[in-house]
């Protein structure tokens, strides 16, 4: 990574939008309107590169574990946790890989914030090919992993439907929300309703943002005008990509 790299430039600009330093220059999908990334000053790029490089070894460690998050998305998630200190809430835990990654980020930052994970539990549910389905035994294994290492003791697993746990989530007051739920328009929209009642600083990062149903739910919320919006458009396939929202 170096100054002027398109990913660094766009990521830097996106964080500046989310932090309120720049506003209103993205198009309706949160993309920079030209083919070239936005211009940003060198000191801000240098700062971001330094933050990215801090997590280089950790990203490399996890990059081969799952193809659901590409390395660029893990870099962005780590920097978001670094820039927005406080509890982390993950909606959609599945195998717990992202949870473990965030826990190690927290550990390296020497912070004691907890990580709350919400997942529905459907033990024995099988996919059409007979493999263990969503999330079933995979989540049980994740729970065991959360208790097997000291660095993961900060993880608080919650079983249930996030739509039915709103009072609990409001009490958590998460600084970082990582939303990787059911990816339907209604499901994402219901999860995003949580944001309307928060009155504290936070960043909400939505995974698989290139899925049309996910994007539309985010745009519906954005239309209310109460959130800053950035599309990191990291996705190289139809089911990848990160979008983020912060309160105005």
Secondary structure, 3 states (H helix, E strand, C coil): CCCCCHHHHHHHHHHHHHCCCCCCCECCCCCECCCCCCCCCHHHHHHHHHHHHHCHHHHHHHHCCCCCCCHHHHHHHHHHHHHCCCCEEEECCCCCHHHHHHHHHHHHHCCCCCEEEEECCCCCCECCCCCECCCHHHHHHHHHHHCCCHHHCCEEEEECCHHHCHHHHHHHCCCEEEECCCCCHHHHHHHHHHHHHCCCCCEEEEECCCCHHHHHHHHHHHCCCCEEEEECCCCCCCCCCEEEEEEC
